[in-house]
Amino acid sequence: MSEQVRPVTLQRQSQQLHSALDSWHDRPTTLDGTSANVGHSSIPDIHVDETFWAGTGDTTDVPMEFIPFESLVEDLPLMADVRINHADESIAEHALPEPLSLPGDLEDLLRHYREIICPAMMPTINPSQNPWLQVYLPLALQTPRSAATSALLHAILAVAIQHKAKIEGQVSSSVSVHSAKHRAYTLSLLQGILSERHCPDDHADRHAMLAASMSLITIDVFSGNKESCNTYLKLARTVLHGTGGETWWKSSLKSSILYQTFKCYEMVASTARSHAAAPNSPESTRSWSSDSPGTSPGGEKMQFTARENHENDRGGFNYMSHYTLDTSFGISLHTMALLDKTIRLVDKTVSSPGACSPSGQHFHLADEVEHDLYSVLSNPELLSAPIVQHKIQCFDDTPWKSSTTLPTVIADELTENHMWAFHYGVILFYHRAVRLPTRKDHFSENMQLLVSKLFDHLENIDCLTSDTDVRPANTLWPGFVAACEAINTDLRHRALIWFARAAKHKIGNISQAKDLVMDIWRRVDRQNFSNSGHNASAAGTAGLGPVDWRVVMEESGFGTMLT
């Protein structure tokens, strides 16, 4: 068989992907907001027969060239030259590798994703509410295959290959090559769909495109790669805007679940910026108050009055008709709305030409956000306000069983502690990021107490799950924020103990985050010692340290998602 084989490096694929994204980003969409109705009656119990592979194409001729593994940083994905057969422009008919070519058979990889990775993605113990188990995996295994669902399956396999090898202590160059190959296929398939400049009519394909884009972020989270997350966020954002925008993605339960997951990733990534996003850039938080920045769904320019801008600044997360982030990420709706307001306030403050003399409106909004953040501490009911629980299993009346169950009272306690940890994290972020000149923080003397309170809740979670098979996801963002702000030595010790426990999940971004925290501590102590002339640990025991962790992240090129 004579075929033209063209080498495609991951770097070149990233450049091509950026080109495709740029051509899609401004494409107007006029899709209706009808509910998604994906008919997937049942899913196999991780038993895949030969019919599953029918029509997936032959991938036996996919040569690989790669940099010697020894020259790479341990635990980072291999930046291999992945050769993909492009003689057929359909990208080998959504080709998937033969099961026997994988490190372990396909069934083991999918079982690992289902039983180990899916629970580890979610901080609460609730399989029926787990989007990775109930939405991602059924979409990936849906037949007949499409480019979108195949892209999602490749991404899932890449995550499973990498994590399974880490759990078993068998990380090698071969494993990294296999994972990189699947990631390359995911990128190629999504790039092919985007280059067609046509929105898929099938709702399942739209869901799979967004899920695949976000799963690329998961690959980096599990591997510890800190270079690609922003690219994958841009990809996910482009898919979202190009397949109906906010209106469509909030129109049904399944769509909203994926939309909220993306929104959470987007907001967590936004907290790492020490600068404001440009007003019309894809990163601008204001874009989420309409289908696209500054335009109506029909594409015409929208004129914002001062009142409308004020309402946008007040927050845009009160629209969820079926909120799910309380179970999937351990974030209450109240806290998420306040984080949204804080990010908007930060962007407004930093980007305002008159930041040296902030307006009365800025002061008012800052006071309002601060008051709402602290009012929860005296009125906990605001945090745990009842939210309607929606069953999200989309394929079967009987959800997959979890290998480990907990009494309801314990599961609820875990959820509550995650919510409190995240809320304290938002308070700390507010005080770090909202730097209005001439403003005196009312609660600055309590910052180290807030760090301690946050670790109380993270340690409660560990207490409730130690010596059990239950391994809920790490609540990395609040833990990271608290660790960065820890000045007292005892708080730093608590942070390191928490990182050590979290590292047992074998997720790469944990060790990356810990290394960054240690760098921040060294900088804080050097500056405190230089300023005070005595032991750094005695300096600044109240308030926040002199080093902004967001600046350190940018200087170090740390781009790993803190989820």
DOTOR-660257 format. One record per residue (C-alpha): x, y, z. Coordinates in steps of 0.05 Angstrom, whole numbers, padded with zeros to 5 digits, always signed. Each point is the difference from the previous one (the first is absolute). Layout:
N
XYZ/...
//
This chain:
563
+00000+00000+00000/+00033+00065-00023/-00022+00060+00039/+00026+00071+00007/+00019+00009+00073/+00011+00070+00026/+00032+00012+00068/-00041+00044+00046/+00034+00024+00063/-00040+00017+00061/+00028+00071-00005/-00023+00006-00072/-00067-00029+00019/-00007+00053+00053/+00016+00054-00051/-00051-00029-00049/-00051-00004+00056/+00011+00073+00018/-00012+00017-00074/-00065-00040-00001/-00022+00032+00065/+00013+00071-00025/-00042-00014-00062/-00057-00027+00043/+00000+00048+00058/-00036+00057-00035/-00048-00044-00040/-00072+00022+00014/-00048-00053+00025/-00075+00001-00003/-00014-00068+00029/-00064-00011+00037/-00002-00018+00073/-00036-00066-00005/+00013-00052+00053/+00051-00054-00014/-00030-00069-00006/+00055-00052-00005/-00029-00069-00005/+00050-00047+00031/-00040-00056+00030/+00054-00040+00033/+00075-00007+00004/+00041-00063+00006/+00032-00017+00066/+00068+00013-00030/-00003-00058-00047/+00018+00020-00070/-00007-00051-00056/+00025+00003-00072/-00062+00037-00025/+00021+00060+00040/+00061+00008-00043/-00037-00008-00066/+00013+00059-00046/+00051+00032+00044/+00055-00008-00052/+00069-00032+00000/+00052+00034+00041/+00055-00051-00003/+00041+00048-00043/+00009+00056+00050/+00076+00006+00010/+00025+00040+00059/+00063+00041+00009/+00016+00027+00068/+00052+00034+00043/+00036-00048+00046/-00039-00005+00064/+00061+00010+00044/+00008+00071-00026/-00069+00021+00023/-00025+00024+00068/-00028-00058+00039/-00076-00007-00002/-00009+00050-00058/-00031-00026-00064/+00046-00019-00056/+00001+00054-00053/+00004-00051-00056/-00002+00008-00075/-00065-00036-00014/-00008-00023-00072/-00073-00004-00022/-00023-00026-00066/-00032+00058-00037/-00010-00034-00067/-00073-00004+00020/-00024+00069+00022/-00050-00031+00048/+00061-00015+00044/+00000-00075-00008/-00076-00004+00010/+00006+00019+00074/+00052-00054+00007/+00011-00034+00067/+00059-00045+00015/-00008-00074+00004/-00014-00022+00072/+00062-00043+00001/+00045+00060-00015/-00018+00034+00065/+00037-00008+00066/-00051-00048+00027/-00064-00017-00036/-00055+00049-00015/-00048-00028+00051/+00051+00011+00056/+00010+00072-00021/-00074+00016-00003/-00011-00036+00066/+00056+00042+00031/-00033+00063-00026/-00068-00021+00026/+00020-00026+00068/+00062+00041+00018/+00003+00064-00040/-00074+00019+00000/-00006-00002+00076/+00067+00036+00007/-00026+00057-00044/-00056+00017+00049/+00008+00022+00072/-00067-00029+00022/-00022-00072+00003/-00060-00003-00046/+00007-00044-00062/-00069+00019-00028/+00023+00074-00001/+00070-00013-00028/+00004+00033-00069/+00062-00037-00021/-00034-00066+00015/-00070+00018-00024/+00014+00047-00059/+00071-00005-00025/+00008-00075-00002/-00068-00017-00032/+00014+00052-00054/+00068-00029-00014/-00027-00071-00007/-00061+00020-00041/-00010-00035-00066/+00000+00011-00058/+00065+00037+00006/+00012+00072-00022/+00061+00044-00002/-00024+00037+00063/-00014-00062+00042/+00065-00032-00024/+00038+00062+00021/-00030-00006+00069/+00017-00074+00005/+00073+00013-00020/+00005+00053+00054/-00029-00047+00052/+00049-00055-00020/+00058+00049+00005/-00019+00017+00071/-00011-00073+00019/+00066-00023-00030/+00040+00051+00037/-00035-00006+00068/-00003-00076-00001/+00075-00003-00012/+00013+00049+00058/-00044-00039+00047/+00036-00065-00018/+00069+00033+00001/+00013-00016-00073/+00010+00069-00030/+00046-00008-00061/+00015+00032-00067/-00046-00051-00033/-00058+00021+00045/+00013+00074-00015/+00001-00015-00075/-00066-00036+00003/-00032+00057+00039/+00029+00052-00047/-00026-00038-00060/-00071+00002+00027/+00006+00073+00016/+00024+00014-00070/-00059-00038-00029/-00048+00041+00043/+00031+00065-00025/-00001-00023-00072/-00072-00022+00003/-00023+00065+00032/+00042+00040-00048/-00033-00036-00058/-00070+00016+00027/+00018+00073+00011/+00031+00008-00069/-00067-00019-00031/-00029+00065+00029/-00067-00035+00009/-00033-00012+00067/-00020-00073+00010/-00076-00009-00001/+00004-00059+00047/-00004+00022+00072/+00042-00059+00023/+00056+00024-00046/-00002+00069+00030/+00003-00029+00070/+00057-00046-00020/+00040+00058-00031/-00003+00041+00064/+00013-00061+00044/+00060-00020-00043/+00028+00071+00004/-00006+00000+00075/+00029-00070+00005/+00063+00027-00033/+00006+00044+00061/-00009-00062+00043/+00059-00033-00036/+00044+00058+00021/-00028+00000+00071/+00016-00074+00008/+00068+00004-00034/+00022+00065+00032/+00014+00034-00067/-00003+00075+00011/+00004+00025-00071/-00064-00017-00037/-00059+00016+00046/-00012+00070-00028/-00001-00029-00071/-00051-00052+00020/-00042+00052+00037/-00001+00041-00064/-00020-00061-00038/-00057-00015+00048/-00023+00072-00001/-00001+00000-00076/-00040-00064-00002/-00050+00029+00049/-00010+00064-00039/+00000-00036-00067/-00054-00050+00020/-00055+00046+00024/+00031+00044+00052/-00023+00009+00071/-00074-00003-00018/+00004-00069-00030/+00046-00028+00052/-00046+00020+00057/-00062-00028-00035/+00002-00071+00026/+00027-00038+00060/+00055-00038-00036/+00023+00062-00038/-00001+00041+00064/+00042-00051+00037/+00055+00006-00053/-00008+00075-00002/+00007+00007+00075/+00062-00044-00001/+00032+00045-00052/-00022+00062+00039/+00035-00027+00062/+00064-00014-00038/-00004+00070-00031/-00010+00035+00066/+00055-00039+00036/+00048+00017-00057/-00021+00073+00006/+00021+00003+00073/+00072-00013-00022/+00003+00064-00041/+00034+00060+00031/-00023+00043-00058/-00069+00014-00027/-00024-00034-00063/-00010+00047-00059/-00074+00022-00003/-00014-00038-00065/+00048-00058+00009/-00026-00071+00008/+00026+00002+00072/-00043+00059+00020/-00048-00021+00054/-00051+00050-00026/-00009-00045-00061/-00041-00047+00043/-00058+00049+00009/-00018-00008-00074/+00009-00052-00054/+00063+00034-00024/+00038+00062+00021/-00036+00063-00021/-00047-00034-00049/-00070-00028+00000/-00014-00071-00022/-00016+00027-00069/+00067+00034-00006/-00020+00073+00005/+00037+00046+00047/-00029+00010+00069/+00002+00067+00036/+00011-00007+00075/-00026+00055+00045/+00034+00017+00065/-00056-00035+00037/+00008-00063-00042/+00075+00000+00011/-00012+00008+00075/-00047-00059-00001/+00051-00041-00037/+00052+00018+00052/-00046-00023+00055/+00009-00071-00022/-00024-00048-00053/-00008-00066+00035/-00072+00006+00025/-00030-00029-00063/+00009-00075+00010/-00065-00037-00002/+00035-00065+00017/+00064+00013+00038/+00047-00059+00007/+00068+00028+00021/-00017-00012+00073/+00008-00074-00011/+00048-00002-00059/+00050+00051+00028/-00022+00012+00072/-00018+00073-00012/-00065+00030+00024/-00041+00043-00047/+00007+00058+00048/+00076-00005+00001/+00004-00009-00076/-00040+00064-00010/+00046+00038+00047/+00062-00026-00035/-00030+00023-00066/-00012+00069+00030/+00070+00003+00028/+00032-00018-00067/-00042+00053-00035/+00020+00051+00053/+00074-00018-00007/-00003+00008-00076/-00036+00067+00006/+00049+00026+00053/+00064-00021-00036/-00022+00022-00070/-00031+00067+00021/+00042+00059-00023/-00020+00035+00065/+00022-00057+00045/+00042+00049+00040/-00065+00034+00021/-00054-00053-00003/-00071+00021-00009/-00053-00001+00054/-00032-00056-00039/+00063-00043+00008/+00001+00013+00074/-00073-00017+00006/+00008-00065-00039/+00061-00020+00040/-00037+00014+00066/-00059-00040-00025/+00042-00061-00020/+00039+00003+00065/-00063+00004+00041/-00032-00058-00036/+00063-00043+00008/+00003+00011+00075/-00074-00004+00012/+00003-00074-00014/+00045-00010+00061/-00055+00024+00046/-00057-00029-00042/+00022-00069-00024/-00069-00014-00029/+00020+00045-00059/+00053-00051-00018/-00042-00062+00006/-00064+00027-00028/-00039-00060-00029/+00011-00011-00074/-00043-00046-00041/+00039-00062-00015/-00006-00023-00072/+00014-00071-00019/+00049+00004-00057/+00008-00071-00021/-00016+00004-00074/+00005-00071-00024/-00033-00047+00048/-00050-00001+00057/+00052-00034+00044/+00063+00041+00011/+00067-00035+00005/+00013-00022+00071/+00057+00030+00038/+00049-00050+00029/-00004+00038+00065/-00060+00032+00033/-00008+00044+00060/-00058+00014+00047/-00039+00061-00024/+00019+00040+00061/+00074-00010-00014/-00007+00016-00074/-00037+00064+00018/+00055+00018+00049/+00052-00008-00054/-00039+00045-00047/-00009+00053+00053/+00074+00001+00016/+00018+00007-00073/-00048+00058-00006/+00029+00035+00061/+00072-00010-00024/-00017+00031-00067/-00036+00058+00032/+00059+00017+00045/+00043-00005-00062/-00042+00052-00035/+00006+00047+00060/+00076-00007-00002/+00000+00011-00075/-00043+00062+00008/+00050+00031+00049/+00059-00019-00045/-00030+00025-00065/-00043+00060+00017/+00053+00052+00010/-00038+00066-00001/+00048+00057+00019/-00014+00037+00066/-00046-00057+00020/+00013-00032+00068/-00022-00072+00005/-00047-00008+00058/+00022-00071+00014/+00074-00001-00016/+00019-00019+00071/-00038-00065-00009/+00033-00026-00064/+00043-00053+00034/-00061-00022+00040/-00038-00009-00066/+00058-00042-00026/-00006-00043+00063/-00075-00006-00007/+00007-00022-00072/+00049-00055+00019/-00047-00022+00056/-00052-00018-00053/+00050-00035-00046/+00026-00040+00059/-00071-00018+00020/-00008-00032-00069/+00063-00041+00011/-00023-00020+00070/-00066-00026-00028/+00033-00041-00055/+00065-00026+00031/+00009-00075+00002/-00057-00009-00050/-00004-00013-00074/-00034+00067-00010/+00044+00048-00037/-00039+00063-00016/+00034+00051-00046/+00049+00049+00029/-00028+00070+00007/+00064+00028-00029/-00018+00073-00014/-00019+00019+00072/+00057-00042+00028/+00049+00033-00047/-00025+00070+00016/+00004-00012+00075/+00069-00030-00006/+00025+00060-00040/-00025+00048+00053/+00027-00040+00059/+00052+00041+00037/+00002-00036+00068/+00045-00061+00001/-00053-00045+00031/-00049+00018-00056/+00054-00017-00051/+00011-00067+00033/-00075-00014-00004/+00002+00019-00074/+00056-00048-00014/-00035-00057+00036/-00063+00014-00041/+00041+00000-00065/+00031-00067+00021/-00068-00031+00010/-00026+00029-00065/+00061-00028-00037/-00026-00070+00013/-00050+00011-00056/+00059-00001-00049/-00024+00062-00036/+00057+00041-00029/-00025+00070+00015/+00005-00013+00075/+00076-00004+00000/+00005+00058-00048/-00043+00043+00046/+00040-00019+00061/+00065+00019-00033/-00029+00068-00018/-00024+00011+00071/+00070-00014+00026/+00028+00051-00049/-00050+00052+00026/+00019-00015+00072/+00073+00010-00015/-00015+00067-00034/-00043+00022+00058/+00052-00017+00052/+00056+00033-00039/-00040+00064-00006/-00024-00001+00072/+00072-00012+00025/+00026+00056-00045/-00053+00048+00025/+00001-00018+00074/+00072-00021+00011/-00021-00058+00044/-00031-00069-00005/-00050+00000-00057/-00048-00047+00036/-00012+00054+00051/-00017+00053-00051/-00069+00010-00026/-00036-00051+00043/-00064+00037-00016/-00027+00020-00067/+00028-00024-00067/+00072-00009-00022/+00036+00050-00045/+00002-00048-00060/-00058-00007-00048/-00006-00073-00019/-00032+00018-00066/+00062+00038-00022/+00044-00059+00019/-00044-00047-00041/+00008+00044-00061/+00075+00009+00009/+00010-00075+00007/-00044-00017-00059/-00045-00042+00044/-00061-00014-00042/-00028-00062+00033/-00074+00002+00016/-00010+00005+00076/-00058-00050+00003/
//
